[in-house]
Amino acid sequence: MRKKDSLYIGLDIGSTHIKAAAYNRLGELKAIARTSTPAHVTKDGGIYHLAGELWENTVNALRTCVEQVQAQGHKIKAIGIASVAEAGVLLDDGGEPLGPVLAWYDQRPNQYLNMVKDKVPALQFYRKTGLYPQAKYSLMKFLWMKEHVPEQWGKGRSWLHVAEYIAYCLTGERKTEISLASRTMLFNIKQRQWDGELMSEFGIPQGLLQDIVHAGEVVGYVQKQVGEYTKLPDGIPVTIAGHDHIVGAFGIGSTLDGDVTNSCGTAETLVITMPQLDMDMFTKIPDFTIGCHVIADRYYALLPVGTTGGIIEWFLSITGWSYEQLLTVLSQENGANKAVMFYPAPLGDSESESHVQMAWFGGALTNSYSAQMASAIIHGLSCLFRYRMEVLQNLNIKMERLMVTGGSTKNPQWMQAKADILNRPLHIVRDSEGVARGAAIFAAKSGNELDEIPVPSSLTVMPNAENVNKLREQYEKHYLPKIEVAKSLMII
C-alpha cells in the first residue's frame, strides 16, 4: 500500500482570487481550490471588501481543498497564509469587524496625500519606512476611515491585514507579520518595530497595531469550532506567511542575497532579496520601495517595471490575434527590428510618476506591417526591462540569479530577448502558484517539518551571442536617448 503524504496548505488571498493549495514536503502540488475575492464599487469610485465575505469565500476554498486531500487519503499538518499587503480589517473590542475593508488599490485616500506630506516630508517617510505617501498604504486608509466612518473608527481596537485577519478567524490570535507591517507607512524598517513618532503625528492609537511576528512563526492553532466547518483538523498550527509579492518570490526559491524575481503578468515587477541598506544614503526618493523580507533578517526592494503583459493584451485586442498566432509571428520575425521601434515608458512607483502606461511607435510606420510591430513591441518591452534593472544597478545593489515567473514566460522570443539585452541567463520558473507554494512551505517550516526548502524546477535561457550586440545597440542608441528626452520634457 502506497504511503500517504503529510500535506501543508498554503492560502493565497489575492486581488481577484482566493486560493487554497496543498503541497507535500517536496513542494509538489496535491490539491487546489479557488474562489473569487468579492469586491464592491461605490458611486464615488471606491472599491472595498466585506470582512465576512472574505472569510466565507476563504472557508469555501479551504473546504474544497480539504475534501480533495481527504479523498486522496492524505493528512493536513499545518496551514500558512499570504495575502495582498495594504488592505486590512478594523476590529472592535470583541473582535468583530468594523466598517469597509478598503481594497489595496482604492484611490479615495488620495485626498490626504498633501496633508500627510505637509506633516512629514516624503523623504523622511522613505528613510524610516521604505515607502513614500501613496493612497494604497494602510496609514492613508486610517485617515480616510477617521473622517468617513468615524463611528466605526472610534470603536476600533485592532487592525489586521487580510492574511492576519484570516489567521485570527482560524485561531483567535491577533498578530502582525513583519513583511505586511512594512506596507503600512507606520513601521520603522531600520528598527524593525512600529514607529511611535509617526503614529503620534497622525493620531493612530498605539494599541491598534499588533505585536510583530515573522513568517513561519506559529501564531496559533485551528480552533475546534472552526475546524468543524472548514474541515481542517483542529489543533494544527497556523502561520502568517506575509506579503504575497514577497512570499511568491520565496515560493519559487528566490531566497539568497542578490536573487531577483521578475514576475511577469499583466503588470511586471522586480523583487530583490538583499541585506539592509543604509536608508540615510537616499537624498531623493528612488523608484522602488524597501521592506522587511519574509526571510529572517533580510530586506527586499520592490520595483515596478510596467504593465508589459497589458501591452501584449492590448496588441492582441487590436489585431484580433490569439496568443498562439502572436508566438508564430514572433518566431518568423526573429531578430532586432530596425524598420519600426516601440518605446514603452517606465511605469514607476514614485510619487512623481503616472500610473498610466505610456508608449509609442517610431520609425517607418507607413512601411511597416503588424508582424514587424509585434517584434518591435517585444524588443521595446525588453529595453524597458533593462532600463528598470539599471535603476538598481546604478545604486550598486547586488543582483545575481534572475528568476522569471508568470504568464509571459510562455513567450520564448520575449524571454530570449530579455536574456540577450541583459547578456545574462534567465531562470524560467513555470509555477503559477508561487504564493500559495511559499505559504505552504512556511506552514511546513513552522512545525520543523523541512530540512531544506524545496526549489521548483526551472529552465535556463542563455543569451544568444548573435543578438546581444544588436539589442545593446538598439537600447543604447535608440531606446535610452529617446526615453531620457521624454522624461526631460515631462511627458512621463
N, C-alpha and C positions, 0 to 999 in steps of 0.2 A: 504494500500500500504506500502511495507517494506521501511523503511528509508534507504537511501543510505549513504555509508561511505565517510568521507573525507579521502583521501589516501595520502601517502608520499612515494616518490620514493627514493630508495637507489641505487646508481650506484657503482658497484664493477668492477674496471678496473684492471684485473689481468694479469698474465704472458701468459695465454693461452686463456682466455675468458673475454669478456666484458658483464656484466650482469646488467640489469635494472629490479628492483623488486619493486612492490608497496605493502605497508603494511598499515593497519589501526592503530588506536590508541592502540589497544590491542596487537599489534605485530603480527597480523595474515596476512599471505601472500595472496594477492588477485590477483596478476598478475606477470608474469616474462617473460623476453625475453633475449636471449643470442645470441651473435655473437662472431666470433673469434677475437683474438688480433693479428693483422697482424705483422709479423716479417720477416726480410730479413737476409740472411747469406752472408758474404763476403768471398773472396778467402783466406784471412788470418785468417779465423775462427771467425771474429767479427759477432755480432748479433745486429741488430738495427731495430727501428721502424721509420715510417714516421708520422710526426705530423698530416698531412692531413688525412691519413688513420685511425689513431686513432680516430680523430674527426668524420670522416664519419661513421665508424662502431659503435661509440657511438650513433650517431644520429639514425642509423638503429635500434639499440636496444631500444632506447627511444621511437621511433615512434611505434614500435610493442607493447611495454608495454602500452603506452598511448592508443592505439587502443583497447587493451583488457579492460583497465579501462573504457574507454568511452562506450564500448559495454555493460558493466555491469551497466552503469549509475552513476558511482562514480565520485568524483571530486578530482583533484590533488591540494594539498595545498602548497607543498614545495618539494625541492629536496636536497639530501645530496650525497657527492661524496667521495669515498675512492679509493685508488689505491696502486700499488706497490710503494715502498718507494724511491728508489735511482735514478730512471730514470727521466729525465726531458727534457724540451723543451727550447731552447735558442731563444729569440725573438729579432727582431730589433727594431728600434725606433718607427716604425709604427705598431708594434705588430705582424709582420709576422714571422713565424717560420724560423729558420736558421739551416742548416746542419742536420745531422742524430740525431735521439734520441737513444743514446746507451742504449740497454737493461740493466736492472739492473745486469744481470749475464754475460755481455760481459767482457771477460777477457783481452782484449787488453790493458787497462790501467795498467796492472800488471807491465809493463816495467818501471813505475815511482815509484814503491814501495821503492826501495833503496834510491833514491834521496829524497823522502819525509821523510823517517826515518832518513836520514843524517841531514836534516834541523831541524826537530823537533823529539825528541825521542818518541818512540811509547807510553811509559808510560805517558809522558806529554800530548800527544793527548788524551789518555784514561781519564786522570783526568779532562780534560777540556770538552771533547765531549762525553764520554761514549763509544767511538769507538777507534779502532786502525787501522792503514793503511791496507786497502784491496781494490782490484780493483773495487768493486761494488759501493763504495761511490761516491757521487757527485763530491767532490774535485778531485778525480782521473780522472773522466770524463772530468772535466775542463782542466786538464793538457794535456790529450790526444787531446782535441779539439784545444788547443792553438798551438800544434805542427802539427797536421794532417789536420785541416781545418782552417788555420789561417785567411783566408779572412772572413769566417763566424763568427769566434770568434771575430774578430776586429769590426764587425758590431753589436755584441750582446749588448743589453741594459738591458735585464732582463732574469731571469731564473725561470722557474716554473716547479715543479714536475707535473707528469701526471695528477693527480686529480686537481691540481691548474690550469693547462692549460685548462682542460675541463670546470672548473668554469669560467675561463677567456672567453672562447668561448661563454658561455651562458650569461655572464653578462657584459663583457668588463672590469672587475676589476681584478687587479693583486695583489694577496696576497699569503702569505705562511703560512700554518698551522703548528703548533708547533711540532707535532709528526713527520711530514715529514722533517721539518728543522733539527730534531735530527739525521737524517741519511745522512747528508751532509759532516761531518767531519769539519764543519766550524761554528757549533752552540755550544755556551757555555751553557751546561745544568744546571750549577750552577747559572749562572746569567740570564739564560733564554733569551739570546739575541745573535746576531751574534758576533763572536769573531774577533774583529778588528785586533788583533795581527796575528792571523793565516791567515786572508785574505791578510794582507800586506806582510807576509812572502812569500806567493805563488802568489802574483801579481793578486789577484782577485779583480776587481773593487768594491768599496763599494756599488755603486748603482745597481749592478747586482742582488743582493738578496733583496727580498721584505719585507715589513712590516709583522710582525708576527700576526696571529690571532689564536684563539682557536677553537677546534672542537665545532660545534653547534652555532658558531657566524656567523651571516648573513654577507656574503661578497658582495652581490649584488642581483640583481633581473633579471629574464629572460627577455632579450630584445625582443621587438615586432617582429623584423625581424627574430630572432632565433625561437621564438615561432611558426612562420608560417610554418617552415619546420620540427621542432621537434614535433609539435603538442602539446607542453607544453603550458599551459596558460601563456601569457606574464604577467610579474609583480610578479610572485611568487618568494619567497625568495630562495636563493641558499646558502648552507653551504658546506665547505670542511670538511669532516669527518676525513680524515687523513690516516695514515699508515695502510694498510689492515690487517696485523697481529694483531695490537692493536685494531683496530675497530672491528675485528671479535671477540676478547675476550670480548669487551664491549657488542657486539651484543647478546652474549649468557648469559649475566648477571654477568660477572666476573668484578665486579666494586668496591669491598671492599679491603682494605689493607689486604694482605695475600691471596687473591684469586689467584689460579694458574690455568691457562688454558693450558691443554695438547692437542695440535692439532695434530691429527694422520692421515696424508695422506701418500703419497709416502715418504715424509720426515716428521719427528716428531719434534715438538718444544715445549718449555715451555715458557709461558708468565706470569710473576708475577707482580701483582699490589702492589705498595709499596710507602711509603713516600721517600723523598730524602735521599740518602746515603751520607756519608762524603767521597767524592771521594779521599781525601788525605789518606784514610785508605789503599789504594791499593799500595803495594810495588812491585807488579808484575801484569801483565795483566791477569785477570781471563778468563774463557772460555765463558763468556756471555757479551753481550753489554747492555748498560743502556741508556734510553732516556726519554723524556718528554711524559707522557701519554696523551691520548685524554681526560681523566678526569682531570678537572682543578686542578692544584697544586699537581698532583700525578706523579709518575715516574713508569717505568717498567724495568724489567730485561728480556732479550730475550736470551734463551739458547737453542741451537740446541741439539737434542738427537741423531739422526742418521737417515739414510734412512731405517727406520724399515719397512714401507709399501713396499719399494722397495725390501727388502729381501724376503718378502712374495711373491711378484710378481715373483721374480727370482725362488723361490722354486716351484711355480706352473708351471712355464715355463719348468722346467726340469723334473717334474713328469707328466705333462700333465693333472693334476687335475683341476677341476673347483673349485671356491671358496666354493661352496656348499659341494663338496667332502671333501675339507680340514676341514670344520666345522664338518662333520660327523666323520672323522677320529679322530679329536681332542676330540670329546665327548666320543669316545671309549677309548682313551689313557689318561684318566683323572689322574692327579696327577704328582708329580715330577718324572722325568725320570733319573735314575742313570746309565743306560746302555751306553748312549751316551749323551754328553752335547754340547751345542752350545755357543760360546764365541764371541759375536759381540763387536767390539772395539768402544769406544766413538768417534763420529764424531763431533769434536768441532768447535767453531767459533773463535779460537785464531790463531794468525799468525804462531804458531809453528806446528799446526796440519794439516794433509792432509784432503782433502775434497773428498777422495775416501773411501767408506765404506768397512772396513776390518772385517773379521770374520773367525772363523774356528770351525770345529767339533773336539771333543776329546772324547776318551773312546773306547769301544769295537766296532769299526766301522764295522769290518767284520761280527760281530754277530748281527748287528742292521738292522732294516728294515725301510722303508720310513715313516711309521706311527710314529715310535719312533723318527725319525729325525724331523718330523713335531712338535711333542710335545716338543722336545729339543729346537727347534727354538723359540717357544712361550715363554718358560721359560727363555731362554737366552736373548730374547728381553726385558723381564720383569726385568731381572737383570740389563741390560743396563739402563733401565728407572730409577731404584733405584739409580744406580751409578751417573746418572746426577742430580737427585734430591738432592743427598748428596753434590754436589758442592755448592748448595745454603744453605743447612742446616749447612754446616761447617762454613759459614760466618754469621750464626745466622740471616739469612733473614727469616722473619716471613712468614709461609705458613700455611694457614688454609684450606679453601674449595679447593678441587681438582676437576676441571670440565674438562671432556674429550669430545672431539668432533672430527668428521672426519670419514672417511670410516672404520677405524679399530674398531670402536665401534660396528660394526655388528658382531664381533667375540667375543662371550660371554666367551669362555675359556681364551682368551687373557685378557679381562677386569677383569675376576676373578683373574687371575694370578697377575695382577698389584695390585689389592686390597690386595691380600694375601701377596705379597712380601713387601709391604709398611705397612701392617697391619693397613690400614685406608680406609674409604669408598671413592668410586669414584662416582661422579655425572655425569652420561652419558647424554649428550645433543645431540640429533639427529636432529640438524638443519644444513642442508648442505649449507645454505645461510647466515651464521652468519655475514659476512662482509657487504652484502647488507642490512641485517636487522639492523645492527648497524648504517649504513649510513642513513637509513630511520628514525631511532629513533632520530638521531641528527637533521634531517630535521624537525621532529615534534617539537623537543625541541626549535629549532630556532624561532618558532612562538609562544612559550609558550603554545603549544597545549597538553603537557603531564604534569600531576601532579606527576606520578610515572613512572619509566622505566619498561615496560613490560618484564617479565622474561619468557623464554620458559620453557616448562615442561621438567623434567629430570627424569631419572631412577637411583636410588641409588644402587650400588653394594657394599655389605658389605663383609669384609674379612671372609674367611672360616677358623675357628679355627683349623680344622684338617690339613689344608695345610700351615698355617702360619709358623710353625716351620720347616717343610720340606723345604720350599723355602728359609727361612732365612739361614738354614744350607747350602743349595746349593750356595747361594750368598756369604756367609762369608767364607766358607771352600774351595770353588772351583772357582767361578767366580772371586771374588775380588783378591785373590792372583795371579791368572794367568794373569789378566789384568795389575796388577801392575808390574809383571815381564816383560810383553811385553813392557810396557812403558819404563822401565829401560833399555831394550835392544834396544830402539828406533825403535821398529817395528811399532809403531803407534805414 
